[in-house]
Amino acid sequence: MYRSSKTNFSVTIRFAALCVGLLLVLAGCASRPDAGALAISTLQAPDAVTHDILVVSTRERDDRPDTYFNGERGKRIDFAEATISVPPQHKPGDIEWPSVLPGDPKKDFVPRQAGYIDGSAAFTSRLNQRLSALPRGQRTVFLFIHGYNTRFPESLYRFTQLVHDADFSGVPVLFSWASRGKLQDYVYDLNSAAIARDGLEKTLRLIDNSKAEQIVILAHSMGNWLMMETVRQLSPSERKKLSRKVQRVFLAAPDIDIDVFKSQLKRIGHQSKPYVILVSRDDRALKLSKTIAGGKERVGAYQNDEELAELGAIVIDLTDLKATDSAHHAKFTQLAEFSPQVQKILSQPGVMRGAAGRQSHLGAAGNDLGSFISSTAKVVVTLPVAVVTAPINLATGNP
């Protein structure tokens, strides 16, 4: 009995220490948005830029004013839309949160309008209407899947920041699953992600069967597990059909057990357009996730870029990129403003084909990837970001 009590006490101490570590790593969460955070602002700001976001969610609706969805699990897939304004002096990679509600569009991200969409048919109609308004060849859907510890307003504003900084001109669709947005609810969030697989599968089908010509998918953190598991459960014929429209899949800081990831890739099989994995070995959030997961390496902080590349992926190593968040878990947001240039580099035949052990740096003058130009500053940009590729035919297996 004494030994058992001593063991339990030791486990309790380690868990408490882990919780303290999480709080220190993600400091500043006390001021995070909560109920009423999406209060509509009607103030004028002529130079602010608005973005219309379509939303698919497995969250529960929230009846509190200006809230829309909470962190509990809904009984069915739900739909909404919101118009978010970005201030004129916005700094790329950041979200200018309002200090007082409703915010001031001259200096804050603010909602201009928001509301629910009544069912999948209405959602599809809205999606097709917006796609039809775009010129042929530009009818692209950008689907974003957020990660663990993310509240609904956070997912909405983060996606708006990505859309704005990337100067994306297609139709943005947010898939927001039931994360409670609480540090202690890691297991709840993971189970919510598991429940959301069918909802994401339906979302992928709706987009694939729409008038979209191309689809770009970006998942972050635990959202990558949800994405990979959803693709894994599709039939081979469904995956093949979907791949005809999917232009690129970005897996940012994947919170996935490396062994699980290998199993997922084996089941999914060869991809003609390899997944792009954004990793950073100094990702503090993933180090803590590793501790929670019994010491198993997470894909987003994996030490061996070449091994990931040999699995059939293109790896973008962000380790040397200076983080703007305390957890070093959101470095991918800093690349959004260079999205067109990065896409161009990744589409080069040499990168797509791969070469074992190949490594280059984005913007490093004189190498085979070349330097690129910032669309905002009109100057040559050099980033400490490595691209690693390898033969893409190694991640094969029986479906």
C-alpha positions in Angstrom: 0.0 0.0 0.0 2.8 2.4 0.8 4.5 1.8 -2.5 1.3 2.2 -4.4 0.6 5.5 -2.6 4.1 6.7 -3.3 3.8 5.8 -7.0 0.5 7.6 -7.3 1.9 10.7 -5.6 4.9 10.7 -8.0 2.5 10.4 -11.0 0.5 13.3 -9.6 3.6 15.5 -9.1 4.7 14.8 -12.7 1.2 15.6 -14.1 1.1 18.8 -12.0 4.6 19.8 -13.3 3.4 19.1 -16.9 0.3 21.3 -16.4 2.6 24.1 -15.1 4.8 23.7 -18.1 1.9 24.0 -20.4 0.7 27.2 -18.7 4.2 28.7 -19.0 4.7 27.7 -22.6 1.3 29.1 -23.6 1.4 32.1 -21.5 -1.1 34.9 -22.3 -4.0 32.6 -22.7 -5.9 34.3 -19.8 -7.0 37.0 -22.3 -8.2 34.6 -24.9 -11.6 35.3 -26.6 -14.6 33.8 -24.9 -18.4 34.2 -25.2 -19.4 37.3 -27.1 -16.0 37.7 -28.8 -17.6 37.9 -32.2 -19.5 41.1 -31.6 -20.2 42.9 -34.9 -18.4 46.2 -35.4 -20.2 48.8 -37.5 -17.4 51.5 -37.3 -16.1 52.8 -40.5 -12.5 51.9 -41.7 -12.2 52.5 -45.5 -8.7 51.0 -45.7 -9.6 47.8 -43.9 -9.9 44.6 -46.0 -12.8 42.1 -45.5 -12.8 38.4 -46.1 -15.8 36.2 -46.4 -15.3 32.9 -44.6 -17.5 29.8 -45.0 -17.6 27.6 -41.9 -18.3 23.9 -41.5 -18.3 22.8 -37.8 -18.9 19.8 -35.6 -19.2 22.1 -32.6 -22.4 22.7 -30.6 -24.3 25.9 -31.3 -24.1 28.5 -28.6 -27.1 30.7 -27.8 -25.1 33.4 -26.1 -25.0 36.6 -28.3 -22.1 37.0 -30.7 -20.7 33.5 -29.9 -22.2 31.1 -32.5 -20.3 27.9 -31.4 -18.7 26.6 -28.2 -16.3 23.8 -27.5 -18.9 21.0 -26.9 -19.7 18.4 -29.6 -22.7 19.1 -31.8 -25.1 16.3 -32.6 -24.7 17.0 -36.4 -22.5 18.8 -38.8 -23.3 22.5 -38.9 -22.6 25.4 -41.2 -22.1 29.2 -40.9 -20.5 32.2 -42.6 -18.7 35.3 -41.4 -17.2 38.4 -42.8 -14.0 39.4 -40.9 -12.2 42.8 -41.4 -8.4 43.1 -41.2 -7.0 46.4 -40.1 -4.9 48.6 -42.5 -1.8 48.3 -40.3 -2.0 44.6 -39.9 1.4 42.9 -39.4 1.8 39.6 -41.4 1.6 36.6 -39.1 -0.2 38.4 -36.3 -3.8 38.7 -35.2 -4.7 42.1 -33.9 -7.2 41.1 -31.2 -9.6 43.9 -30.0 -9.0 44.9 -26.4 -12.5 46.1 -26.0 -15.6 44.7 -27.7 -16.8 45.4 -30.3 -13.4 46.1 -31.8 -12.2 49.0 -33.9 -11.7 48.0 -37.6 -9.0 50.7 -37.9 -6.7 48.7 -35.6 -8.4 45.3 -34.9 -9.7 42.2 -36.5 -13.5 42.5 -36.3 -16.6 40.7 -37.6 -18.7 42.7 -40.0 -21.4 40.1 -40.3 -22.0 36.5 -39.3 -24.7 33.9 -39.2 -25.7 30.3 -39.6 -26.3 28.5 -42.9 -29.3 26.2 -42.9 -27.9 22.8 -43.9 -25.5 21.3 -46.5 -27.7 22.1 -49.5 -27.6 25.8 -48.6 -23.9 25.6 -47.9 -23.2 24.0 -51.3 -25.4 26.6 -53.0 -23.5 29.4 -51.3 -20.1 27.8 -52.1 -21.1 27.3 -55.8 -22.4 30.8 -56.1 -19.1 32.3 -54.9 -17.0 29.9 -57.1 -19.1 30.8 -60.2 -18.3 34.5 -59.6 -14.6 33.8 -60.0 -12.9 33.5 -63.5 -12.3 30.0 -64.8 -8.9 28.7 -63.7 -9.2 30.6 -60.4 -12.0 28.7 -58.7 -10.0 27.4 -55.8 -11.2 26.4 -52.3 -8.8 26.8 -49.4 -9.8 24.4 -46.6 -8.3 25.0 -43.1 -8.4 22.5 -40.2 -7.3 24.0 -36.9 -5.6 22.2 -34.0 -5.9 21.4 -30.3 -6.7 24.0 -27.7 -8.5 26.3 -30.2 -11.7 28.2 -29.5 -14.0 29.0 -32.4 -13.2 32.7 -32.6 -9.5 31.8 -32.6 -9.9 29.4 -35.5 -11.9 32.0 -37.4 -9.5 34.8 -36.9 -6.4 32.6 -37.5 -7.8 31.4 -40.8 -8.6 35.0 -41.8 -5.0 36.0 -41.1 -3.8 33.2 -43.3 -6.2 34.1 -46.1 -5.2 37.8 -45.9 -1.5 37.3 -45.7 -1.5 34.8 -48.6 -3.6 37.2 -50.7 -5.9 34.3 -51.4 -8.5 35.1 -54.0 -10.6 31.9 -54.0 -13.2 30.7 -51.5 -11.9 30.0 -47.9 -13.7 27.2 -46.0 -13.0 26.7 -42.3 -13.5 23.3 -40.7 -13.8 23.9 -37.0 -14.2 20.8 -34.8 -15.1 20.7 -31.1 -12.0 21.7 -29.3 -12.7 23.1 -25.9 -9.8 25.5 -26.0 -8.5 24.4 -22.6 -5.0 23.1 -21.9 -6.2 20.3 -19.6 -8.6 18.9 -22.2 -6.1 17.3 -24.5 -7.8 13.9 -24.4 -11.2 15.5 -24.9 -9.9 17.3 -27.9 -8.4 14.2 -29.4 -11.6 12.3 -29.0 -13.5 15.3 -30.5 -11.1 15.1 -33.5 -11.9 11.3 -33.8 -15.7 12.1 -33.8 -15.2 14.8 -36.4 -13.7 12.4 -39.0 -17.1 11.7 -40.6 -17.9 15.4 -40.7 -14.6 16.2 -42.4 -15.2 13.4 -44.9 -18.6 14.9 -45.7 -17.0 18.3 -46.1 -14.4 17.0 -48.5 -17.1 15.4 -50.6 -19.2 18.6 -50.6 -16.2 20.6 -51.8 -15.1 18.0 -54.3 -18.5 17.8 -55.8 -18.9 21.6 -56.0 -17.7 23.8 -58.9 -14.3 24.0 -57.3 -11.5 23.5 -59.9 -8.7 23.1 -57.3 -8.5 22.5 -53.5 -5.7 23.5 -51.2 -5.8 22.0 -47.7 -3.9 23.2 -44.6 -4.1 21.4 -41.3 -2.4 22.5 -38.1 -1.3 20.5 -35.0 -4.0 17.9 -33.9 -6.0 18.9 -37.0 -3.4 16.9 -39.0 -4.4 13.7 -37.1 -8.0 14.4 -38.1 -7.0 15.1 -41.7 -4.9 12.0 -42.1 -7.4 9.7 -40.3 -10.2 11.0 -42.6 -8.2 10.4 -45.8 -7.3 7.0 -44.4 -10.9 6.0 -44.0 -11.8 7.0 -47.6 -12.0 4.1 -50.1 -9.2 4.0 -52.7 -11.6 5.1 -55.4 -12.7 8.1 -53.3 -9.1 9.1 -52.6 -8.3 8.9 -56.3 -11.4 11.0 -57.2 -10.5 13.6 -54.5 -6.8 13.8 -55.6 -7.9 15.1 -59.1 -8.8 18.4 -57.5 -6.5 18.6 -54.5 -3.6 20.8 -55.6 -1.6 20.7 -52.3 -2.0 19.4 -48.7 0.1 21.2 -46.1 0.6 19.5 -42.7 1.7 22.2 -40.3 3.3 21.1 -37.0 1.5 17.7 -37.1 0.7 16.5 -33.6 0.8 12.8 -34.7 2.7 9.9 -33.2 5.4 9.1 -35.8 4.5 5.4 -35.8 0.8 6.3 -36.4 1.9 8.6 -39.2 3.9 5.9 -40.9 0.9 3.6 -40.7 -1.4 6.2 -42.1 0.9 6.8 -45.1 1.1 3.1 -45.7 -2.6 2.8 -45.8 -3.2 5.8 -47.9 -0.5 4.7 -50.4 1.3 6.6 -53.1 0.4 10.3 -53.6 1.0 11.9 -57.0 1.2 15.2 -55.2 3.2 14.6 -52.1 2.1 16.1 -48.8 4.1 19.1 -47.5 5.1 18.8 -43.9 6.1 21.9 -41.9 8.3 20.9 -39.0 10.3 22.7 -36.3 12.5 20.8 -33.8 12.1 23.6 -31.2 8.3 23.3 -31.1 7.6 23.4 -27.3 3.9 22.5 -27.6 4.8 19.3 -29.4 7.5 18.5 -26.9 4.8 18.5 -24.2 2.5 16.5 -26.4 5.3 14.0 -26.7 5.4 13.8 -22.9 1.6 13.3 -22.7 1.9 10.6 -25.4 4.4 8.4 -23.5 7.5 9.8 -25.1 6.6 9.1 -28.7 8.0 11.5 -31.2 5.5 13.9 -32.9 5.8 14.4 -36.6 6.0 18.2 -36.4 9.1 18.1 -34.2 10.7 15.0 -35.7 14.5 15.1 -35.7 15.0 13.3 -39.1 13.8 15.4 -42.0 15.3 12.9 -44.5 13.3 10.0 -43.1 10.0 12.0 -43.4 11.0 12.8 -47.0 11.7 9.2 -47.7 8.1 8.4 -46.6 7.0 10.4 -49.6 6.7 13.9 -48.3 8.2 17.3 -49.0 9.6 18.6 -45.7 9.9 22.3 -44.9 12.0 22.7 -41.9 11.2 25.9 -39.9 13.6 25.2 -37.0 15.8 28.2 -37.7 12.9 30.5 -38.3 12.5 32.8 -35.3 9.1 32.1 -33.7 6.7 34.9 -32.9 4.7 32.8 -30.4 5.9 31.5 -27.1 5.2 27.9 -27.9 7.0 28.0 -31.2 3.9 26.1 -32.5 2.6 28.6 -35.1 5.6 29.3 -37.3 3.6 28.3 -40.3 1.6 31.5 -40.0 4.7 33.5 -40.9 5.0 31.8 -44.3 1.5 32.8 -45.4 2.6 36.1 -46.9 5.1 34.2 -49.1 2.5 31.6 -50.2 2.6 32.3 -53.9 6.4 32.1 -54.0 6.5 29.0 -51.9 3.8 27.3 -54.0 5.9 28.2 -57.1 9.0 26.7 -55.6 7.2 23.5 -54.5 5.7 23.1 -58.0 9.1 23.0 -59.7 9.8 19.6 -61.3 12.9 18.9 -59.3 11.1 19.4 -56.0 8.1 17.3 -57.1 10.3 14.4 -58.3 12.6 14.6 -55.3 16.2 13.5 -54.9 17.3 11.5 -51.9 18.9 13.7 -49.2 18.3 16.9 -51.2 18.1 20.0 -49.2 17.9 23.7 -50.2 16.9 26.9 -48.5 14.0 29.2 -49.6 15.5 32.4 -50.9 19.1 31.3 -50.7 20.7 32.9 -53.8 22.7 30.7 -56.1 21.0 27.4 -55.4 18.6 25.4 -57.6 15.5 26.7 -55.9 16.6 30.3 -56.4 15.6 33.4 -54.5 12.1 34.9 -54.5 10.5 38.3 -54.3 8.3 39.5 -51.5 5.1 40.7 -53.1 4.8 43.4 -50.4 8.3 44.7 -50.0 9.4 44.1 -53.6 12.8 42.9 -52.4 14.6 39.6 -52.5 13.7 37.6 -49.5 16.0 35.0 -47.8 14.4 32.8 -45.1 16.2 30.3 -42.9 13.8 27.6 -44.1 15.1 24.3 -45.5 13.2 22.2 -48.1 14.0 18.5 -48.1 12.7 16.1 -50.7 13.2 12.5 -51.5 11.7 9.9 -53.9 7.9 10.0 -53.6 7.2 6.4 -54.4 8.3 5.0 -51.0 5.0 5.6 -49.1 3.2 2.7 -50.8 1.2 -0.1 -49.5 -2.0 -2.0 -49.8 -5.1 0.3 -49.4 
